[in-house]
Amino acid sequence: MIRVLKPGLLTTVQDLGRPLYAHLGVSPSGAADRHSLRLANLLVGNPENTPAIECTLLGPVLQFESKATIAVTGSTTSTQLPLNQSVEVSSGLRLEVGSLLSGARTYIAVRGGIDVPRVMNSASTLLSAGIGGFQGRNLRAADVLQIGDCQTVATRRLVNRTEFAKPIEGPVRVTETTQSDWFSAPTLLQFQSSIFRVSDESNRSGIRLQGDPVLADRRSELLTEGVSLGGLRVPYDEQPIILFVDQQTTGGYPKIANIIAADLARVAQLRPRDQVKFQFVTFAEAVYLLRQQEQALREAFE
């Protein structure tokens, strides 16, 4: 068992989410940084979709009631936990995550996984609906998590741990959407040249940005439609919002762009007041970059 001594700012149980239920109004949810969650699970020998612990900005203090094998991935922490490697912890160990320094989220995978009920084929916590994870909510002091017994393989080691700890720099890549032509060419150029700041009001549903106004050249009002993960919608205040993992499933604001799949993990690590720029790429480039990322993950282990 794992006992929660201090819960941190926002600590939840997540897996890779529950796709295919948007038509019922249920967002996919799941780990904000799917890449880091997958990496943590692979390091301890779990299947990639095994439930793990997601920590946001300020991590929890956990006590292990039995020995376990864990891996910590994602953001570096103020307590200097070893990142990107499997570690044996003894019974009674007190694990303090501390403040997150290089990004917004850190992941803790435990060999065997976190044993929580599945809802709609997923253990992910969807806070807005109160389903999944640990009683459908974020963790609190005195909660006790059970370590699961999912099928495991041998623990793994990365060829280069420090390489995975380096943040990727440069603009976040985006593709056009079905409403990109609602925005004039000068507006699209302004969008790419602007530096946006992440608002303090951002959360798992949407990452709010502040910057130069991005004006929608509205030809008519947009009918409500299904929305996708990573869409950059422009509401009436002209400040873009990145639709994120706990997003609503429909919306009526035009989307100027959509984050490519390979850069969603970078977006997940954006902290309040971080700066971000965007760059348009083609759909073919987006597919190529995702394939590169997947190949790098496959080839990362000894």
Salt bridges, closest charged atoms under 4 A:
ASP15 OD2 - ARG118 NH1 3.37
GLU48 OE1 - ARG38 NE 2.69
GLU54 OE2 - ARG105 NE 3.94
GLU54 OE2 - ARG204 NH1 2.86
GLU65 OE2 - ARG3 NE 3.24
ASP143 OD2 - ARG137 NH1 2.83
GLU163 OE1 - LYS166 NZ 3.61
ASP200 OD2 - ARG273 NH2 3.08
GLU225 OE2 - LYS255 NZ 2.94
ASP246 OD1 - ARG204 NH2 3.05
ASP263 OD2 - ARG173 NE 2.64
ASP263 OD2 - ARG266 NH1 3.33
GLU294 OE2 - ARG38 NH1 2.81
GLU302 OE1 - ARG157 NE 3.86
